[in-house]
C-alpha cells in the first residue's frame, strides 16, 4: 500500500532500486534525489555520515561542506534557501543548541528554496554529554517535526520534508536517533529530480527580522501551524492500525517497531509527525479505545499535548524519560500497566559482560599532553573530543567538561573567581575552530591568567576523521586553505605561543610549566597527528626486556592499551609486556621507563 507521496512517485513511472542503507545513508540519498544544491554540517555522532555520504554524490549536482560549527552550517543552508535552492543542514542534538539562534529567527522568515534540518538525537547517551529531546525545539519555533521509524521512512520523509517546506513556507526538522541513524535495512530508492532554483525573493518585510517585521511574521507562523495540523491529519504519513479496542497506543519514530514487536495485534496510531499534532484525529483515535498509552522516547511531548486536549492518557508513568527504548523496555512498561502478563521468573544464570571502559588509542598524542597536565598540579577545564577520556584512570587529567568550546571560558571564570591552583584549559583543534576562538579573545580582553593547551591532532578525530579548516582539505578531500594556528592565536592578542611535539615528553612537560608560569594568556600547541585518521600510523613496535623489568609500573600510567600485565612477577608485582599488534612505536613508554628496559623489538630471524 502506497502512502500518497509514494503513489505519486509510482504514477510518474520513476524506476526503483532496492539498496541496504543505514538511516543516515537513506537521508543523504533522499536529499540528493530531492534536488538539494547546498548541504552543510559539523560532524557529530550520530549524524556524521549524512554529509559524508552527500559528499560522494557528483559535485555538479550539489555543494557539500563541513562548516566550522552548526550555526555556520545552518546559516549556509539558510543562505542557499534565500537564493532559491533546496538546502539541507545536519547535526546531532547538542549541535542544535549551537544553531538555535539562527533557527528561531528563520522559523519566522520561512523559506524560498526548501530547507530541511536533520537532527539526530542520542537516547541512551552513546556518544554525547546529554540526551536532550530535540522535538522541544520544534515546539519552541513552531516548526514541523517528522519522525521516521526506519530507513525507508527516513528516505521517504526527507523527500517529503522538502515539499512540505516549500508548500508551507517553513524549515522542517526531521528527527532521527542513534538507532535509526546507524541501523541498516532495505530501502527503495529512485533517481535525482532536478528542481529549478527560484529567484531571490525581494521582500525585506519577510527576509529582514526587525521588530516591525517580526510581529507580522509571528502571526503568519501561527497561521502556518494551523494549516500544518490539517495537513498532517490527511497526509498519509500518520497510520491508524486497528486491533484490540480495549487499549490504543500512540507512538512515533523508532518506538513504533518496538510497539509492533511487543503488541502485534494492538490498535496503534503511528504519527509520522510529532509536531504539530492533528487534534481531531487524536480525539477520534482516543475515543475508539478504552485506554490510551503514549510510547515516545525521552520527553512526554505527545503525551502532554493529548492531555491538553482533555483526554485521559498514560505514558511516562510506565515508560522512562531517560535512556534508549527497546522492545524489552516497552514490554516492561506494558506489564506494569497491566496490558501484558508478567513473564515467568527465570532463575537461570545470566552472564554479565566484562566492563570495557573506553581508552585513548595506543600511541595517541593526547596521552603525553595529559601526563604533563596531571603533573602540573593545575585545575584543568576540559572540552569535547577524544581527549575527554583523559578524565579516566590512569591519566585523571580533567576536572570539568561542559560543551563544545567551553573549556577556555570556564578557565576564565575559574581565574576570575580566585581558584588557587594554576588553571589550564585543554581544547582540540576542531573544537577550537568550532567555538574556542571567541573565548580566547575574551581571555585576552579580560586579562585572564590562564594557560591553554591546544591539542592539534590534525583532524576531527572523535567522529571518525573528518576534515576541518585546519587540515587543508575539504569534505571531498580537495585542497583548501589551511589555518595557521600560531598566526590566528597571535591575531587574537596572545603574547605567549609555543608549539611542541607531543611525542617529546620532556619538552611537553617543560613547555607547559613555562606556559603556566607566564602571567596572562599563554597558548601551548601540542602538535602530532592522530594515529588512526586519515591513515593509521604504524611504526616498529617496542618490546620490554623482561629480565630487566622491575615492575615499577611507570609505563602503566600511560593507560596505553598495548601495555598489559605479563605472567611474570618481580617483588610481588606483575611485570609488564607490550602487545606488538597494538604498539605503533610512539616511544612514550620508553621515555617514562625508569630503568631503560624498553627498546625497539628485534625482528624475528627468517630461516
ABEGO torsion letter per residue (X at the ends): XBBAAAAAAAAAGBBBBBBBBBAAAAAAAAAAAAGBABBBBBBBOAAAAAAAAAAABBAAABBBBBBABAAAAAAAAAAAAAAGBBBBBBBBAAAAAAAAAAAAAAAAAEBABBBBBBBBBBBGGAABABBBBAAAAAAAAGBBBBBBABAAAAAAAAAAAAAAAAAAGBBBBBBBBAAAAABBBBBBBBBBBBBBBBBBBBBAAAABBBAAAAAAAAAAAAAAAAAAAAAAAAAGABBBBBBBAABBBBBBEAAAAAAAAABAABBBBBBABAOBBBAAAAAAAAAABABBBBBBBEBBAAAAAAAAAGBBBBBAAABBABEBBBAAAAAAAAAAAGABBBBBBBABBBBBBBBBBBBBBBGBAAAAAAAAAAAAGBBBBBBBEAAAAAABOAAGABABBABBGAAAAAAAAAAAAGBABBBBBBBBAAAAAAAAAAAAAAAAAAGBBBBBBBBBAGBBAAAGGBBBAAAGBBAAGBBBBBBBAAAAAAAAGBABBBBBBAABAAAAAAAAAAAAABBEBBBBBBBBBBAAOABBBBBBBBBBBAAABAGAGAAAAAGBAABBBBABBBGGBBBBBBBAAABAGAGAAAAABAAGABBBBBBBBBX
